Amino acid sequence: MKLYIEESYNELMTKVTWPTWPNLQQTTAVVLIGLGIFTLLVFIMDTISKFSLNAIYPE
């Protein structure tokens, strides 16, 4: 177990490449924009289905 932890730590410190700060900011912005678009689409579909169901089954 100790060997596994040592090798894992060594791999983490020597073989893993971490993104640069500008790259991290750019990919975070892309994810947030995509999330916003997806949220907007779900909201639009929910609103359309609500109006459609209210038209079919009025209260």
Secondary structure, DSSP 8 states (H G I E B T S, - for coil): -HHHHHHHHHHHHHT-----HHHHHHHHHHHHHHHHHHHHHHHHHHHHHHHHHHHHS--
